Amino acid sequence: MNNIPAYKTQLISNQSKIQYLFESNGINSIIKAIEYAPFKKQNGKTLYNLGFGDYDLSNKTITDDVNSNNGDMRKVFSTVLDTVPLFFKTHKDDAIWIQGSDSSNSFVDDCKKNCRKACDLNVVVCKNFNRRIKIYRYYINKNFTRLIKEYIIFGYTNEEKPNLIQYIPENEYIGVLIFKKK
């Protein structure tokens, strides 16, 4: 899906979810997990949420709201992207939903309590809001012409009445839905 080096992943799959584990070797050694978890059936297709974060080996959970700042962000993100074609090899008729853990209104409320970005607390805009989905949108925008040859991409708008529409590069979206073309 891209040409940036990626970490080698280990597939862990069960009936409820698909996980890819890998070791981020930056400043520290951190076990990371990419997870595809089904959350909705629609028109005979299963929608899978793409989750990603630090992996806790003791309780087998993913923490998706921390910033590791491990110095290898590009390689880590490349590893996440490399699992998308792997997912679609076995789930051709399903879809991937991507939305950052920082895209909910509750995130903004929590962030304001411990704001480190010096946001004006009277202003509605939180500088951390949608930061994670912006990374995915940046990649999609930069590679859109190539990606639409293989994928159908929709964007979820952040309006009073959110809407799922055909993805248009450079538009603001709080979520992305991806289908593999047949």
Residue pairs with C-beta under 8 A, 6 or more apart in sequence:
1 81
1 82
1 84
1 85
2 78
2 81
2 82
2 139
2 143
4 74
4 75
4 77
4 78
5 75
5 78
6 75
6 78
6 79
6 81
6 82
7 22
7 23
7 24
7 25
7 32
7 75
7 76
7 79
8 22
9 20
9 21
9 22
9 34
9 79
9 82
9 83
10 20
10 21
10 22
11 18
11 19
11 20
11 86
12 18
12 19
12 20
12 21
13 19
16 37
16 38
17 35
17 36
17 37
17 38
18 35
18 36
18 37
18 48
18 87
19 33
19 34
19 35
19 36
20 33
20 34
20 35
20 79
20 83
20 86
21 31
21 32
21 33
21 55
22 31
22 32
22 34
22 79
23 29
23 30
23 31
23 32
24 30
24 31
24 32
24 68
24 70
24 72
24 75
24 76
25 72
26 68
26 70
26 71
26 72
27 69
27 70
27 71
28 68
28 70
30 54
30 68
30 70
31 54
31 55
31 57
32 52
32 53
32 54
32 55
32 76
32 79
33 51
33 52
33 53
33 54
33 55
33 62
34 50
34 51
34 52
34 79
34 80
34 83
35 49
35 50
35 51
35 52
35 62
36 48
36 49
36 50
36 51
36 83
36 87
36 91
36 96
37 48
37 49
37 51
38 46
38 47
38 48
38 49
39 47
39 48
39 49
39 97
40 46
40 47
41 47
44 93
45 93
45 94
45 95
45 179
46 91
46 94
46 95
47 94
47 95
47 96
47 97
47 177
48 87
48 91
48 94
48 95
48 96
48 97
49 97
49 99
50 80
50 96
50 97
50 98
51 62
51 64
52 62
52 64
52 80
53 62
53 63
53 64
53 65
53 66
53 101
54 62
54 63
54 66
54 68
55 61
55 62
55 63
56 62
56 63
64 101
65 101
65 102
70 76
77 135
77 139
81 139
84 96
84 178
87 96
88 94
88 180
92 180
92 182
95 177
95 178
95 179
96 177
96 178
97 175
97 176
97 177
98 133
98 136
98 175
98 176
98 177
98 178
99 133
99 156
99 174
99 175
99 176
100 130
100 131
100 132
100 133
100 134
100 136
100 174
101 107
101 132
102 111
102 128
102 129
102 130
102 131
102 132
102 133
103 129
103 130
103 132
103 133
103 174
103 175
107 126
107 128
107 129
108 126
108 129
111 119
111 126
111 128
111 129
112 119
112 121
112 126
115 121
115 126
117 126
117 127
117 128
119 125
119 126
119 127
119 128
130 158
130 172
130 174
133 173
133 174
133 175
133 176
136 176
137 173
137 176
140 147
140 153
140 167
140 169
140 176
141 169
141 170
144 153
144 167
144 169
147 153
149 181
150 180
150 181
151 178
151 179
151 180
151 181
152 178
152 179
152 180
152 181
153 166
153 167
153 176
153 177
153 178
153 179
154 164
154 165
154 166
154 167
154 176
154 177
154 178
155 164
155 165
155 166
155 167
155 168
155 171
155 173
155 175
155 176
155 177
156 162
156 163
156 164
156 173
156 174
156 175
156 176
156 177
157 163
157 164
157 165
157 171
157 172
157 173
157 174
158 172
158 173
158 174
162 174
164 177
167 173
167 176
